Amino acid sequence: MNEAWKQKIESEVKTNKVMIFMRGTPSQPRCGFSARVIRVFNELNIPFKTEDMDSDPELWKTLAAINNWPTSPQIYLNGEFVGGCDIVTEMYRNGELQKELGLV
């Protein structure tokens, strides 16, 4: 595990209510799952921070080691890892995401 990435991940997760580790950027996602997650948070009008998982292979390895989650995107809410696209999409559909973010 890359210690520098581990520290950066921990810092970003603590300082951002919504932190998304994705493939690409919000304006140019490089996979459909990342694009779908960005659409969800944009529809909720919630600020979020992203990090491009493709920027460094060590970031991928470090995230996989921390979360035991081998796919992207990886989403953190309020400092806690919640999962990927399917989980966040389902939370959005059933209203749990809105509750977690204090929107209802």
N, C-alpha and C positions, 0 to 999 in steps of 0.2 A: 504494500500500500504506500502510495506517495504521501509523505508527511505534509508537504507544502499544500497539496490539493486538499488533504483532509482538513487542515486548518482553515483554508479558504472556504470550503463547503460549510464547515461548522459556523464560521463567521457570517456567511451569506444567509444561512438558514435562520440564525438568531436575529438578524437585523432586518429581514424582509418577511412581512406577513405571508406573502405567497412567493415561493421560490421555485422556479421551473428549470430543471436541467433537461434540455431538449436538443434535437438535431436541427441546427440552423439558428435563425433569428426569428423574432415575431413577424417581421416583414417578409422574410424569406425562409419559412420552415422547409426542412429537407425530408420530411416524412409526413404522411397524412395524420398520424396520431399526434404529432407535435402541433400540426395546424389545427386539429380539432380542439386540443386543450387551450390553445391561444384564443380561439373563437369563444369558448365557454367563458373565460375570464374577461374578454372584451365585452361580451353580452352583459355580464354582471357589472361592468364598469368598475372593476377592482384593479388597483395598481398591482403590478407584479414585476419581479426581476427574473431575468433569464440568464443562463450560461449555455453556450454552445458545446454540447458534449463531444462534437467532432473536432473541437479545437486542439485537443491533446489526447492521445490514447491513454495516458496516465489518469486523466479525469474519469474516463469510462471505467478503468480498472478499480480506481479508488471508490467510486460510487457503488459499483457492483460488490465490492468487499464490505462497505459500510452497510448497505441495505439488503444484500443478498437478492438483488433485483437486476436481472441482466438486460433489461430492455429500456427503451426511451419512449416518451419522456419520463422523468422521475419528478414527482411533485411533492413539495413540502408546504404544509399549512400551519401557521402559528408555531413554527419550530419543529414540527413533527412530520416524518415521512408518511404520506398517505398511500402512495402507489403510483400507478401509471394512468394512461388515458381512459381505459375502461372503467376503472374505479372512480375517477373524477367525473366522468360523464354520467355514470349512474348516480353519484351523489348529487349532481346538478339536476338530473331528471326527477329525483325523489325529494328535492328540497333540502337535503342534508348539507350540501355545500353552502347554500345560502345561510343556513343556521350557523355553521362552523365559522363563517366569515362575518357574522353579526349583522346580516342584512335583513333578517326577520325577527 
